[in-house]
Amino acid sequence: MNLRPSPSQAAFRDEVRAFIRDRLPADIRDRLRLGHPPRKQDTVAWQRILHERGWAAPHWPKEFGGAGLGTAERLILVEELQRACAPLPLPFNIAMLGPVLMRFGTEAQKAFFLPKLARLDLWFCQGFSEPEAGSDLASLRTRAVRDGDDYVVDGQKIWTTSAHQADWIFALVRTEQAARKQDGISFLLIDLKSPGVSVRPIVSIDGQHHLNEVFFDSVRVPVAQRVGEEGRGWDCAKHLLASERTNIANVGLCWERLACARRIAGARARDDAKLGAELATLGAEIRALELTNWRFLLDDGVARTVPGFASVLKIKGSELMQELTALLARLAGPAGLERRGADAVDPLAAATSRYFFYRAATIYGGSSEVQKDILAKTILG
């Protein structure tokens, strides 16, 4: 398989780089280059700029506000956004809920929600995991009981990223008991301003507030906000989890963090043979991951005949991010241990907190243990 970019792909990469150079606000670029995560206002502002070109939802059809880009162009766009320290479009809106609505939503749901998802007029979060129902998602216990034209929802979600910033949540709820636990689950869209919804923060080991618990106490949700058939929400969930493959390896982000490490190391990398070798090895491993990612995304035969291939990308991509952030924390030394605000301009300020944040990279999105189980079953039999 030829993995060299075609002339049209090379031209598209140049187009993306020029757009980012001209339109990405300098304050956003500079904050992210220092290692800070994007603020809500950063993501909203940049996604609306991208939306002007259809690049906020690049793979969506044009009639839904996307650009109808192919897989290669979409991958190029994601890589260049990451390498330029630009916020990615909100994945809950673009990569997760949008494709579910296009596949299972009613015409009214598509007309109302899709434009707002693309422009980030509504910020969604994902309500899947529950206490004792994380990796075993089908064991969820949040219940939704039909009452006329509403469901009455009671239960709890946990590890809900950005729920404190979100306007709505898409949630899996149990609407009936069934012999097979994947049956009897429904997919609801819930306004977080509804009476009975409460959000409790979870501060993680990096000292930041990314995660939350979300509680539902007799929350009334119109039946019109159910996506797909009642009791068939597992179909929506499977489609959601399978729809986003482009960013699973985080190749562009790995290149950007390696460039940051090289800048901080400076002359030390020339004088310290061990450090120089570590930087070179990481560069070679990222390049190998990059080529593997392109092969997986562009060769339909690989994706179809080797279903465990995505697990290789997830494992290696998350492990490389952990190695890179560990290296940055070591390079920062004591300067990286000082607790400073999200607007600190010292390039070492975020090193340790980002190291702690990425300890979770081998857990979220499917833990490495789960990915290795998939590989054992699909590759080794």
N, C-alpha and C positions, 0 to 999 in steps of 0.2 A: 504494500500500500504506500502511495506517495504522500508523505506528510509535509512536503514543502508547500508554502502558501502559493496560491494562484495569483496572477497579476491583479485580478479583481479583489482578492482578499487582502493583498498588500496595500492596494489603494484604499480599501475600507479602513484598514488600520491607521493609515496616514490621516484619513478624514476624521476618525475618532480622536486621535491625538491632537489635531488642530482644534477641534471643537472643545475638548477639555482645556487645552491651553488658553483658549479665548474666553471661555464661559465659566469655568470653575472659580468661585469666589476665593480670593487669596487667603482670607482668614480661615476658611474651612480647610483648604489644602494644607496650610501651615500647621493647624492644630492636629490634623490626622498624621502628618509627617512626623510629628513629635511622638506619636504612638497613642494619643488619646482617642477614645472611641467617639464617633459622631454624636452630637447632641440632637435632640428631636428637631430643633429648628434647622440644623444643618441638613438632615435627611429630607425634610419637607422642601426646603428651598431648592436643593439640588435636584430632587426628583421632579419638581415642576419645571425646571430648566430642561431636563432631559425629555420631559413629556412634550415639549414644543417640537421635538424631532421624532416623536414616537418611540424614543429609546428608553423611556421609563418602563415600558412593557414590550421589549423588542421582539419577542416571539409571538405576541398576540396578533391576531388578524387586524388589518387596518380598520375594519369597521368597528372594532372595539377599542380603538385608540392606540393600537400597537403599530409596529413597523413591518410585521410579517417577515422578520429576518430568518435566514436559515441557521442551522446549528453552528456552522463555522463562524459566521458573522457575529452571532450571539456570544460565542466563546471569546472572540477577539474583543468585543465590547467589554465584557466582564473583566478580562485580563488587563485591559488598558485602564479601566476605572480603578482597579486595585493598585496597579503600578503607579498611578498618578495621585494616590491618596485622596480619592473622591469617594463619598458615601455610595454604597450600592442602593438601588431602589429597594424599598421595604419588601423583604421576601414574603412576609405573611400576606401582603396584598397581591404581589405580582407573580411569584413562583408557586404559591400555595392555593389561595382562595380563588384567584382569577381563573385558572384552568378548571377548577371544580365547577364554578358557576357556568363556564362555557360548555361543559360536558353535561351537567345535571340540572342546572338552574332553569327556572321558568323565564319566559320572555320578559316579564315584569321585573324579575330579580336582575336579569342581565342589564336591562335598560337603566335601572336605578343604581345598582352597585358598581358595575364595571367602570364607568367614567370616573366615579369617585375614588375607586381603587387606583386607577392609573395616575390620577393627578394628586393623589394623597390628600383628598378632601376628607376622607375617613381613614383612620389608622386602626387596623385590625391586629389582634393578637390571637394566639392559638391555644385553645382549651382542650388539650388531649390528656396529658399526664394527670394522674391522681395519686394520692397516698396508696401504696401497695398495688398500683396499676400504672407503672411507667413502661418498662420494656414489655410487660404483658398487658398491652393496651386494651385488649378485649375484655379484661377483668374490671373495667370501669364500673362505678356504682352510682354516679350522678344520675338521678331519675327525672324523667319528664312525663307527667300524667296528663292526658288529654282532658280538657274541660271546655267544651263548646268549641269556640274558634281559637282557643289558646292552649298552650301547654303550661303546666305549673312545674317549674324546675327547682329541685332541691339537691344540694350536694356541694362538692368541693373540687377545685382543680389546683394543681401545685406546679412549681417551677415555670410559671407562666411569664415568659419574657415580655417586657414592656407593657404589661397590663396596666401599670400606673400611668402610662402615657396614652393608652389606646382609647378609642371611642367605642369600638365593638369587639366582640370575641366570636370566633367560630368554634363551636364546641360539639364534641361527641357526647351524647346522653343516651341512657337506656330507656326506651319507651315500652319494652316488653321483655319478659323472660323467655328464653328459647333454649332448645336442646343444645344447639351449638352457640357458644358464647359470642361469636362474631355476629350472630343474627340478633335482631331486636334492638339494634343501636341506630339512632337517628342523628342527623347532622343539622344543627341549628345555628342561626345567626342571632346573636343576643346583643342588644344595646346595653352597654355597661352603665348607662345612666338610669336603667330600669330600677324601680323600687325593689329592695331585697338583695341587690348586688353589693358586695363589699370586697375591697382589695387590701391585702395585708402585705407589706414589703418583706422580702428576704434579702438581707445583705450578705453577699458572698465573700469568699476568702480574700478577694482583691479589695475589699472595703467599699465596693460600689453596689448600687441598687439597680440591678438588671432584672431580677426575678421577683415573683410574687406568688402568694396564695390568693385564689379567687373563690369566694363563697356565694352560693345561691340559696336564698331563704324564701321559698314560695314566690319565685320570680315568674311573672306571667310573660310568655313569649308567644306572639301570634303564630298560628299554624302556617301562615303565609311566609314566615321566615325559616321554614324548614326547606333544606335543599335536598332534592331527590325524594324517593319514596320513604314513607315511614318504615322503620325497621331495616332499611338498606343503607344506612350511613357508613357501614364498613366499606361499601363500594366507593363512596366518596373519599374515605380515608386512604384507601389503597391508591386511588388515582392521584390524590394530593401528594403522597409520599413518593410516587414514581415519576411525578411530572418535572421535578427539578434535579437534573443531572449535571448541568453546566458548571455549577460553582462548587461541586462537592470536594474538589481537590484543592481549591484556594491557591492555584498556581501563581496568579498575579500578586496575591498578598505575600506569598513566600518570597518572590523576587524582590518585592518592595522592602520587606524586613531584612533580607540579606544585604540589600544596598545600604540600609540604615546601619547595620552592623559594620559594614566595611567603612562607612564614613566615621563612625565612632572609634573603630580600631585604628584607623589612620596608619601612621608609621609603625605602630606596634605590630601590625600584620607582616611587615617586611623584616622586622628584627626578631620576631618570635616565630620560629619555624612551626611549632605546634599549632599556634593560632592561625598562621597562614594556611596550614594544611587543613584545619577544620573548616575555614571559610571556603577553600577550594572544594572540599568534599561535599559541603552543603550545596554549593553551586552545581556540582555534577548530579547530585541526587534530585535537585529541583528540576534540572533539565530532563532527567529520565522520567520524572513524574509528568512533566509537561508533554512529552512525546506520548506517554502512555495515555494521558487524558485525551489528547487529540485522536489517538487510535480508537479509544472507546467510543468517543462521541461521533466520529465520522465513519466508522466501519460498522454498518448495521449488523453484519454477520457476527462480529464479536459481541455486541450488546445482546443479540438474540440468542446466540448459542452458548455464551458464557455468562449466565446471570450473576455470578459472583464477582464479575469484573469490577463492578461499582464498589464492592467492598474493599478491593485492593486500593482504589483511589481514596476512599474514606480513611482507611487505616494509615496509609502512607502520608496523605495530606495533613491529617491531624498530628501525626507524630513529628513531621517536619516543622510544623508551626510550634510545637512544644520545644523542639531542639533550638529553633531560632530565638524564641523568647527567653529560653534558658541562657543562651549565649549572650543576648543583650543584657540580661540581668547581671551576668558575670562581668561584662565589660563596664557596666555602670558602677559596680562595686558599692561602697557605702553610700554614694550619692543617690543610688536608686532605692535606698531604704527609707529615705525621708518622705513622710506623708505630705504630699502637696496637692493643691487643687487641680481641677480639670483644665484650667487655663494656664498652668505653669509653662514657661517658655524654655526651660532647661531640657535639652534633648534626652537627658537621663531620667527625668522626673517620672515618666510612666513605665519605666523598664520593669520594675518589680511587680507592680500591680497587673501589668499585662501578662507577665509570666504566670502569676497566680490565676488570672482569668483563663488562660489557655490550658491550665491543668484539666479543665472540663471538656476540652476539645475531643478527647477520646471517649467521652461519655455521651454528650448530646448528639442528636442526629443518628443514633444507633451506636451503642458502645462498641469498643474494639472487640470485646469478648463475643458480642452478638455477631459482628462482622466475621470473626474467625469461625464461628459456628456455621455461618452461611457458606464460607469458603470450603469448610470441611465437607459439607453436604453436596455442594454443586461442583466442586473441582475434584475432591478426593473420593466422593461417593460414600 
